Each structure stands twice: as structure tokens, then as C-alpha cells.
């Protein structure tokens, strides 16, 4: 029935900041960008290595996330990386605050968290 994850949708509060963060800081590629006048909303389609993965939406005055990260709903977005420390260093060079590296107690793999412009928790996880 299900063959793969098609995409992840994120609603942002500041479209320009989020677009810059996901494209310039994280390096995702813009596939398509649309302004929907009837909704006063942008829709930005992003790809990672030519695979469509994320949709960024803007809406006027979206409600804030209830709490972080234990609110009901999406807990966090995770990206696989070859080396957590190297990736964290690259993010820090771009002004991103990255939490200390942790070790997954079940897999022994390294991971670390940072946040997008709306404080959505994002994880880098050593593949």
C-alpha cells in the first residue's frame, strides 16, 4: 500500500526567513514556488538531492506550536548526515545554534538538534 514518504509540509510564520533558512542554510533546492492570492499564502516546494521532500507554506497569522518538542503532532524533522560534528560545525558557521551532540542509546549513532526560524526542532542523525 504505502511505498515511501512523499513530502513533509511545514507552515511558517515568516516566509522569507524560512525560505532563506531551508535553501541557503540547509541547502535544499527550490522545485517550485507559488503565491496563492486567494489564501494570501506562499507554497514553496523543496528538494534534497533532486528528491522532492518538503513543502513550506505561509499563512497570515498561523497559531504558535503548543510546546517543544513534546506537543501532540510532528515531533521533529530529521536529516541523515555522514558526520554529525562536521554538519553541526557547518550550521554553526551559518549562525545556527546547534545543541550538543548526543548518542542514540539504541543504535549508538550520533545526533544533534537545532531549530528552524519558527523553532521547529530539526535533527541531524549520523547515517
MDAnalysis code that builds the backbone (N, CA, C; Angstrom):
import MDAnalysis as mda
import numpy as np

u = mda.Universe.empty(381, n_residues=127, atom_resindex=np.repeat(np.arange(127), 3), trajectory=True)
u.add_TopologyAttr("name", ["N", "CA", "C"] * 127)
u.add_TopologyAttr("resid", np.arange(1, 128))
u.add_TopologyAttr("resname", ["UNK", "UNK", "UNK", "UNK", "UNK", "UNK", "UNK", "UNK", "UNK", "UNK", "UNK", "UNK", "UNK", "UNK", "UNK", "UNK", "UNK", "UNK", "UNK", "UNK", "UNK", "UNK", "UNK", "UNK", "UNK", "UNK", "UNK", "UNK", "UNK", "UNK", "UNK", "UNK", "UNK", "UNK", "UNK", "UNK", "UNK", "UNK", "UNK", "UNK", "UNK", "UNK", "UNK", "UNK", "UNK", "UNK", "UNK", "UNK", "UNK", "UNK", "UNK", "UNK", "UNK", "UNK", "UNK", "UNK", "UNK", "UNK", "UNK", "UNK", "UNK", "UNK", "UNK", "UNK", "UNK", "UNK", "UNK", "UNK", "UNK", "UNK", "UNK", "UNK", "UNK", "UNK", "UNK", "UNK", "UNK", "UNK", "UNK", "UNK", "UNK", "UNK", "UNK", "UNK", "UNK", "UNK", "UNK", "UNK", "UNK", "UNK", "UNK", "UNK", "UNK", "UNK", "UNK", "UNK", "UNK", "UNK", "UNK", "UNK", "UNK", "UNK", "UNK", "UNK", "UNK", "UNK", "UNK", "UNK", "UNK", "UNK", "UNK", "UNK", "UNK", "UNK", "UNK", "UNK", "UNK", "UNK", "UNK", "UNK", "UNK", "UNK", "UNK", "UNK", "UNK", "UNK", "UNK"])
u.atoms.positions = np.array([
    [0.812, -1.183, 0.000],
    [0.000, 0.000, 0.000],
    [0.866, 1.262, 0.000],
    [1.584, 1.538, 1.080],
    [2.449, 2.717, 1.135],
    [3.825, 2.325, 0.609],
    [4.383, 3.140, -0.282],
    [5.680, 2.807, -0.871],
    [6.815, 3.686, -0.364],
    [6.504, 4.920, 0.058],
    [7.549, 5.814, 0.585],
    [6.897, 7.066, 1.133],
    [7.672, 7.901, 1.796],
    [7.186, 9.211, 2.228],
    [7.271, 10.133, 1.021],
    [6.206, 10.818, 0.713],
    [6.197, 11.719, -0.439],
    [6.773, 13.080, -0.093],
    [6.293, 13.704, 0.984],
    [6.819, 15.004, 1.392],
    [6.415, 15.307, 2.828],
    [7.030, 16.338, 3.366],
    [6.728, 16.856, 4.697],
    [6.271, 18.295, 4.490],
    [5.165, 18.676, 5.114],
    [4.645, 20.036, 4.987],
    [4.910, 20.810, 6.271],
    [5.399, 22.028, 6.117],
    [5.711, 22.892, 7.250],
    [5.022, 24.234, 7.025],
    [4.341, 24.732, 8.056],
    [3.749, 26.070, 7.996],
    [4.676, 27.007, 8.749],
    [5.059, 28.093, 8.084],
    [5.995, 29.040, 8.694],
    [5.297, 30.360, 9.013],
    [5.920, 31.154, 9.875],
    [5.358, 32.460, 10.223],
    [5.976, 33.583, 9.400],
    [7.199, 33.389, 8.924],
    [7.892, 34.402, 8.118],
    [8.452, 33.695, 6.885],
    [7.762, 33.859, 5.765],
    [8.107, 33.124, 4.553],
    [9.550, 33.388, 4.099],
    [9.948, 34.650, 4.060],
    [11.293, 34.992, 3.583],
    [12.369, 34.351, 4.462],
    [12.193, 34.395, 5.776],
    [13.167, 33.787, 6.700],
    [13.240, 32.284, 6.499],
    [12.080, 31.647, 6.397],
    [12.064, 30.188, 6.241],
    [12.628, 29.767, 4.899],
    [12.287, 30.489, 3.846],
    [12.842, 30.166, 2.528],
    [14.362, 30.260, 2.560],
    [14.875, 31.331, 3.147],
    [16.327, 31.511, 3.252],
    [16.964, 30.391, 4.074],
    [16.346, 30.038, 5.199],
    [16.890, 29.007, 6.075],
    [16.967, 27.657, 5.367],
    [15.877, 27.233, 4.764],
    [15.835, 25.906, 4.151],
    [16.651, 25.824, 2.859],
    [16.810, 26.949, 2.147],
    [17.582, 26.910, 0.897],
    [19.040, 27.293, 1.109],
    [19.293, 28.409, 1.778],
    [20.668, 28.889, 1.935],
    [21.418, 28.216, 3.072],
    [20.758, 27.959, 4.194],
    [21.428, 27.343, 5.343],
    [21.483, 25.820, 5.180],
    [20.325, 25.198, 4.897],
    [20.296, 23.739, 4.781],
    [20.618, 23.238, 3.376],
    [20.521, 24.101, 2.372],
    [20.925, 23.730, 1.023],
    [19.899, 22.977, 0.196],
    [18.617, 23.046, 0.569],
    [17.596, 22.405, -0.252],
    [17.360, 23.239, -1.509],
    [16.942, 22.573, -2.576],
    [16.767, 23.216, -3.872],
    [15.295, 23.541, -4.104],
    [15.017, 24.738, -4.634],
    [13.648, 25.133, -4.955],
    [13.198, 24.397, -6.216],
    [12.094, 23.668, -6.094],
    [11.495, 22.964, -7.222],
    [10.423, 23.848, -7.853],
    [9.612, 24.476, -6.994],
    [8.540, 25.362, -7.464],
    [8.187, 26.322, -6.342],
    [7.709, 27.491, -6.742],
    [7.284, 28.498, -5.777],
    [6.030, 29.168, -6.330],
    [4.975, 29.194, -5.511],
    [3.695, 29.747, -5.960],
    [3.135, 30.677, -4.899],
    [2.547, 31.779, -5.338],
    [1.784, 32.641, -4.432],
    [0.312, 32.407, -4.713],
    [-0.429, 32.068, -3.672],
    [-1.857, 31.812, -3.814],
    [-2.600, 33.022, -3.247],
    [-2.957, 33.957, -4.115],
    [-3.549, 35.233, -3.704],
    [-4.821, 35.047, -2.889],
    [-5.647, 34.088, -3.283],
    [-6.913, 33.877, -2.574],
    [-6.712, 33.469, -1.120],
    [-5.551, 32.902, -0.799],
    [-5.248, 32.475, 0.575],
    [-4.184, 33.359, 1.231],
    [-3.665, 34.333, 0.468],
    [-2.564, 35.181, 0.939],
    [-1.434, 34.301, 1.448],
    [-1.089, 33.308, 0.642],
    [-0.189, 32.251, 1.082],
    [0.804, 31.869, -0.009],
    [2.037, 31.656, 0.411],
    [3.042, 31.083, -0.483],
    [3.096, 29.579, -0.274],
    [3.480, 28.863, -1.316],
    [3.780, 27.432, -1.249],
    [5.120, 27.241, -1.946],
    [6.085, 26.720, -1.211],
    [7.437, 26.512, -1.717],
    [7.740, 25.023, -1.683],
    [8.056, 24.445, -2.832],
    [8.409, 23.029, -2.925],
    [9.923, 22.906, -2.962],
    [10.468, 22.070, -2.086],
    [11.918, 21.931, -1.945],
    [12.361, 20.491, -2.153],
    [13.559, 20.342, -2.701],
    [14.127, 19.014, -2.944],
    [15.485, 18.900, -2.259],
    [15.806, 17.676, -1.899],
    [17.107, 17.325, -1.357],
    [17.707, 16.312, -2.315],
    [18.829, 16.678, -2.940],
    [19.457, 15.814, -3.957],
    [18.444, 15.367, -5.016],
    [17.683, 16.311, -5.521],
    [16.686, 16.092, -6.576],
    [15.498, 15.235, -6.151],
    [15.348, 14.971, -4.860],
    [14.165, 14.262, -4.378],
    [13.272, 15.267, -3.662],
    [12.043, 15.407, -4.148],
    [11.047, 16.309, -3.562],
    [10.783, 15.877, -2.129],
    [10.997, 16.771, -1.142],
    [10.847, 16.344, 0.240],
    [10.016, 17.259, 1.129],
    [10.071, 18.557, 0.911],
    [9.435, 19.484, 1.849],
    [8.598, 20.515, 1.107],
    [7.434, 20.814, 1.690],
    [6.607, 21.937, 1.254],
    [6.600, 22.952, 2.388],
    [6.898, 24.201, 2.067],
    [6.813, 25.284, 3.050],
    [5.587, 26.114, 2.680],
    [4.711, 26.325, 3.643],
    [3.525, 27.151, 3.440],
    [3.597, 28.373, 4.341],
    [3.092, 29.491, 3.849],
    [2.905, 30.663, 4.700],
    [1.420, 30.965, 4.725],
    [0.909, 31.313, 5.891],
    [-0.471, 31.739, 6.048],
    [-0.475, 32.954, 6.955],
    [-1.421, 33.854, 6.788],
    [-1.485, 35.001, 7.692],
    [-1.768, 34.544, 9.126],
    [-0.929, 34.948, 10.060],
    [-1.115, 34.688, 11.496],
    [-1.369, 33.232, 11.876],
    [-0.475, 32.304, 11.518],
    [-0.681, 30.913, 11.944],
    [-0.483, 30.796, 13.461],
    [-1.214, 29.901, 14.126],
    [-1.032, 29.748, 15.576],
    [0.347, 29.168, 15.893],
    [0.861, 29.519, 17.049],
    [2.159, 29.007, 17.501],
    [2.045, 27.536, 17.882],
    [3.192, 26.837, 17.830],
    [3.274, 25.453, 18.287],
    [3.065, 25.458, 19.804],
    [2.324, 24.488, 20.314],
    [1.964, 24.466, 21.740],
    [3.176, 24.371, 22.668],
    [4.094, 23.488, 22.393],
    [5.312, 23.345, 23.200],
    [6.339, 22.619, 22.358],
    [7.535, 22.536, 22.869],
    [8.597, 21.934, 22.083],
    [9.360, 20.937, 22.925],
    [9.677, 19.761, 22.511],
    [9.180, 19.086, 21.321],
    [8.045, 18.110, 21.616],
    [7.496, 18.139, 22.821],
    [6.528, 17.108, 23.188],
    [5.081, 17.450, 22.860],
    [4.835, 18.473, 22.062],
    [3.464, 18.790, 21.652],
    [2.921, 17.657, 20.789],
    [1.619, 17.456, 20.853],
    [0.989, 16.457, 20.001],
    [1.185, 16.865, 18.545],
    [1.538, 15.938, 17.705],
    [1.786, 16.244, 16.301],
    [3.210, 15.893, 15.925],
    [3.706, 16.532, 14.887],
    [5.062, 16.263, 14.423],
    [6.061, 16.596, 15.526],
    [6.864, 15.643, 15.919],
    [7.842, 15.870, 16.990],
    [9.062, 16.601, 16.452],
    [9.640, 16.107, 15.366],
    [10.762, 16.799, 14.740],
    [10.991, 16.250, 13.343],
    [11.773, 16.971, 12.594],
    [12.199, 16.589, 11.256],
    [13.652, 16.153, 11.391],
    [14.033, 15.030, 10.796],
    [15.402, 14.537, 10.912],
    [16.032, 14.354, 9.538],
    [17.268, 14.813, 9.412],
    [18.039, 14.646, 8.183],
    [19.228, 13.737, 8.461],
    [19.493, 12.804, 7.554],
    [20.668, 11.944, 7.666],
    [21.893, 12.723, 7.211],
    [22.990, 12.574, 7.940],
    [24.267, 13.201, 7.581],
    [25.376, 12.169, 7.728],
    [26.473, 12.393, 7.026],
    [27.613, 11.479, 7.141],
    [28.343, 11.650, 8.465],
    [28.446, 12.895, 8.936],
    [29.199, 13.186, 10.155],
    [28.492, 14.306, 10.915],
    [27.994, 14.009, 12.106],
    [27.237, 14.991, 12.887],
    [28.089, 16.192, 13.265],
    [29.311, 15.971, 13.737],
    [30.149, 17.096, 14.167],
    [30.470, 18.041, 13.005],
    [30.799, 17.486, 11.853],
    [31.103, 18.310, 10.677],
    [29.858, 19.096, 10.254],
    [28.724, 18.441, 10.222],
    [27.480, 19.105, 9.839],
    [27.109, 20.193, 10.846],
    [27.268, 19.899, 12.127],
    [26.974, 20.892, 13.163],
    [27.887, 22.107, 13.015],
    [29.157, 21.869, 12.720],
    [30.109, 22.963, 12.527],
    [29.690, 23.843, 11.349],
    [29.258, 23.226, 10.241],
    [28.803, 23.988, 9.070],
    [27.571, 24.821, 9.411],
    [26.641, 24.252, 10.161],
    [25.456, 25.003, 10.571],
    [25.834, 26.171, 11.479],
    [26.744, 25.939, 12.412],
    [27.182, 26.999, 13.324],
    [27.841, 28.148, 12.566],
    [28.613, 27.823, 11.519],
    [29.239, 28.861, 10.690],
    [28.190, 29.752, 10.032],
    [26.987, 29.206, 9.838],
    [25.893, 29.951, 9.215],
    [24.984, 30.598, 10.263],
    [25.419, 30.600, 11.511],
    [24.674, 31.273, 12.572],
    [23.601, 30.449, 13.256],
    [23.573, 29.147, 12.999],
    [22.565, 28.281, 13.605],
    [23.086, 27.771, 14.948],
    [22.238, 27.837, 15.968],
    [22.585, 27.296, 17.284],
    [22.275, 25.801, 17.263],
    [23.299, 24.999, 17.487],
    [23.149, 23.537, 17.470],
    [23.417, 23.020, 18.882],
    [22.505, 22.182, 19.362],
    [22.686, 21.587, 20.687],
    [23.876, 20.619, 20.671],
    [24.326, 20.244, 21.846],
    [25.434, 19.303, 21.972],
    [25.082, 17.963, 21.322],
    [26.081, 17.324, 20.761],
    [25.901, 16.007, 20.139],
    [25.539, 14.985, 21.212],
    [24.606, 14.116, 20.872],
    [24.187, 13.039, 21.771],
    [24.421, 11.701, 21.067],
    [24.304, 10.635, 21.814],
    [24.436, 9.281, 21.274],
    [23.104, 8.556, 21.472],
    [22.582, 7.969, 20.393],
    [21.349, 7.198, 20.466],
    [21.632, 5.932, 21.264],
    [20.920, 5.757, 22.368],
    [21.156, 4.619, 23.265],
    [20.865, 3.271, 22.605],
    [20.045, 3.266, 21.571],
    [19.677, 2.009, 20.920],
    [20.576, 1.662, 19.746],
    [21.031, 2.684, 19.012],
    [21.824, 2.414, 17.810],
    [23.300, 2.760, 17.966],
    [23.622, 3.583, 18.959],
    [24.998, 4.040, 19.125],
    [25.375, 5.147, 18.157],
    [24.432, 5.632, 17.367],
    [24.691, 6.685, 16.367],
    [24.636, 8.066, 17.025],
    [25.388, 9.004, 16.455],
    [25.407, 10.388, 16.943],
    [24.261, 11.175, 16.324],
    [23.745, 12.145, 17.103],
    [22.714, 13.045, 16.588],
    [22.760, 14.354, 17.356],
    [22.179, 15.382, 16.764],
    [22.107, 16.698, 17.410],
    [20.878, 17.427, 16.892],
    [20.388, 18.364, 17.694],
    [19.210, 19.141, 17.328],
    [19.542, 20.607, 17.131],
    [18.769, 21.257, 16.262],
    [18.776, 22.700, 16.096],
    [17.346, 23.082, 15.735],
    [17.079, 24.360, 15.503],
    [15.708, 24.800, 15.223],
    [15.659, 25.650, 13.970],
    [14.509, 25.598, 13.295],
    [14.296, 26.463, 12.139],
    [13.814, 27.833, 12.642],
    [13.537, 28.788, 11.765],
    [13.130, 30.123, 12.224],
    [11.860, 30.151, 13.076],
    [11.022, 29.124, 12.995],
    [9.815, 29.050, 13.825],
    [9.992, 28.136, 15.028],
    [11.229, 27.797, 15.348],
    [11.570, 26.944, 16.480],
    [11.112, 25.498, 16.291],
    [10.881, 25.085, 15.031],
    [10.585, 23.680, 14.745],
    [11.866, 22.888, 14.983],
    [11.823, 21.875, 15.839],
    [13.034, 21.106, 16.085],
    [13.445, 20.271, 14.876],
    [14.728, 20.385, 14.524],
    [15.294, 19.622, 13.412],
    [16.489, 18.850, 13.937],
    [16.604, 17.604, 13.506],
    [17.667, 16.721, 13.968],
    [18.578, 16.374, 12.804],
    [19.869, 16.322, 13.081],
    [20.808, 15.708, 12.154],
    [21.239, 14.397, 12.804],
    [21.181, 13.323, 12.032],
    [21.410, 11.982, 12.550],
    [22.443, 11.294, 11.682],
    [23.480, 10.780, 12.301],
    [24.567, 10.152, 11.566],
    [24.088, 8.867, 10.891],
    [24.226, 8.807, 9.595],
    [23.757, 7.639, 8.831],
    [24.725, 6.482, 8.946],
])
